[in-house]
Amino acid sequence: MLAVERPRVLPEALALAGDSLAQGEPVLIFDAVDREGETDLVFLSEKATPELVRLQRKDAGGLICTAIPDELRLRVGLPFAVELLALGEGEYPLLRELRRQSLRYDARSAFGITVNHRTNFTGVPDNDRAATIRAVGEFTTAAASRSDAELRAIFAAEFTSPGHLPLLYAAPGLARERKGHTELSISLAKMAGLSESVTVCEMLGDSGGPRSPEAARRYADQHGWVFLEGHAITEAWIRWSA
């Protein structure tokens, strides 16, 4: 079951980041120079508002995605995107080639299906996406008290697919196993005793590439938000989850 655990003692920066997420504020997480080399603007999914979605869209500029833990993915029965491509290979042989990924920064993709909440009109506006994100967060929080059959029924009743919100599925061991923003963000939320669904968006720079970590840190400082490096979360998670 997905139980919210009592937070243990965390390094000050991580504890501050957890408090920020709990209050509906964003935090910034830089993964690593030898990985994507990107900073994501992150907030707790259940705290989603149109203003937070607009912030990600305008100040970050990357792809807005919502991450959920692997245990929830398995309980609901949600496939990875590459698994769906594999299922269609017989009728559409091109899919076999398309799913042969050669990621430069990781061994696999975390992408799952895309969803809209059933209350959405198109799913694109900030208020539509905020409603979808918030519903995923609330669904994740309530999962501990539901059976697997109930979760599947609720998910089908609340969401449609394809939609405009990509779901990301975390690795089972979180930052101990994979050091993507999906795992780093959920590891942080779990250590802080929060819901294990977060919404992430890459911060882009004016050059057309990712925003430099120095520029992202300045942005965080200007707004009074916490900036974390991935290794700090990983080291804390390895100790916390031992």
N, C-alpha and C positions, 0 to 999 in steps of 0.2 A: 504494500500500500504506500501511497505517496504521503508521508507524514511530515508535517512541518516540525523540525527539530529545534530544541532550545539552543540558541546561539552560544558558542563557547567564546573564550577570550580571543579576540582578533587583534592584529596590528592596528594601530590608531587609524591609518589611512583607510584600511578596509572597513573598520567599524564606522567611520564617517561616511564612507560610500554606502554601506548598508542602511544607515539612517537616512541618507538622501533618497535612496530608492524607496524606502518605506513611506517617505513624505511626498512622493510623487515628483521628485526632482531627478534630472538626468545625471549620469556620471559618464566619464570618458575613459575608454579602455584601449590602450595600445598593445597589440599582440606581441610582435617582436620584429627586429630588423631582418632576421633570417627567415621570417615566415611571410605573411602578406605585407608587413610593414605599414599597417593601416591602424588608424584610431577610429573606433566606433562610438557613436553617441547612443547611450543605452538608457532605457527606463523600464520599470517594472510594468508588465503588461496590464495587470488589473488596475493600474493607475492611469491608463491611457485617457487622454483628452484630445480634442481637436488641436489645442494649442501645442501639445507635445508632438503630435504628428507633423504639424506645420513647422515646428522647430527642426525636426529631423529633415524634412523636405527642403527647407530653405537654407538652414545653416550647416547641415551635413551634406546633403545632396546625393547620397548613394542610394542603395536599394533598401527599403524598409522591410524587414523580415521579423517574424516572431518565432522565438525558440521555445521548445518544450522538452522535457526530459525523456530519455529513452524508455523508461518504465511506462510512462503514459502512452507513448506511441504504441508500445506492444499491447497494452491493455485495450486500447481503442481499436487496434488493427490497422494502423496507417502505414502505407508503403513509402519507401524512398522513391524519388523521381526516377532513378536509374532502374529500379525494379519494375516500374510501370513501363519503361521503354523496353525492357527485356520481355515482358509479357506480350508486347505488340510486335515483336520481331517477325513472327511467322507470317503475318499479313502485310507488314511494312518492313521489309528487309533493311531499308536505310537506317532504321532505328538501331540496328546492331552496330553500325559504324558510329553513329552519334553518341552512343553511350560509352564508347571507348575513350574514357577521359585520361588525360595526361596532365594532371594539375601540377604546376610548378611549386606550389606551396604546401601540398598535403597529399595524403594517400587516397582520400575519398572526399566526396561532396556531402554536405549535411542537408541538402535540399530535399524536401518532401513534396506534398501537394500544395496547391494554392486554394485559399478559401475566401468566401465572403460571408458575413452574417446575413441571415435571412431577412433582417429588417432593412438592409441596404437597398439603395436604388441602383446605382451603378457599381458601388464599391470603391470608387476612386476618390471622391472628396474627403477632406480631412475628417469630417464628422462620421462618414461611413467607415473609413479605415479605423478610426478611434473606437467605434462601436464593435467592429470585428476583433480588434486587438484586446479590448477590455473583456469581451466575452471569452476569448481564449484564456486570458489570465484567470478569470473567475471560474472557468471550467477546470483549469489546472488546480486551483485552490480547493475546489469542492471534490476533487477526485478521490481523496482519502476516505470519504464517507460513502462512496458509491461502489456498487459491484461493476464488474467488467461489462455485463449486459446493459446495465443502466447507463454507463458511460457511452457505449456505442449508440444507444437510443437517443441520448441527449445530444451527442455530437451531430447525428444525422438530422435531428429536429432543429438545431440552431444554425447549422452552416450548410453552404452549398459549395460545390467545386466543379469546374475551375473558378477561381476568384482573383482578387487583386492583392491578397496578402500571402506571400510565400511563407510556409512553415519550415522551420529548421529543426532537425532532431539531434539532440546531444548524444555524444558517445556515452556508453554505460558508465565508464569510470571518470567522466567529466575531465577536468584539467589534468588528471593523472594519466589519462589515455590519449587525449587529443587537446591541442592548445589553440583551437580556433576561438573566435569571439563567442560562438554559441556556448562552448564549454566554460570559458573563462567567466562569462556573465552569469550563467546558471550556478557555477561553483560559488561565486560571490553571493548570489541571492540565497543559496542553501546555507552557507556558513552564517549568514545574517539572520537565518530563521524566517525567511520570506517565501512567498510563492515562487515556485521554480519555473516560471515563465517570464522571459524578458524580451524586449523588442529592441532591435539593433539596427544601426544605419551607419555605413561608412562615411567618414568625413573626407570630402574632396577638396583639392586645392585649385587655385586659379590657373595653374599650369596645365591642367588636364589630367594630372595624376592624383594620388592620394595626398591629403594634407600632411605636411611633415609633422613628426611628433612635437617638435619645438613650437610650431604654430598652433597645434592642437592644445598644447599645455598653456600657451598664452591665452587662447580662447577660454579655456577652463578657468584660469585665474581671473580673467576679466569678468566672468559671470559668477565667480565664487563657487564653482563646482569642482568636484574631486576628479583628479586625473590619476589613473593607475596604469602601471606597466604589467604586462601579462605575467612576467616571472614572479612578481610579488604575489599575485593571486595563486599561481601554481604552487609556489613554495608553501603558502599558507594552507592550501587545500590538501597537499600531501601530508602535512602535520595534522590537520583537522580530521582527515578521513582515515588516519592510520588506525 
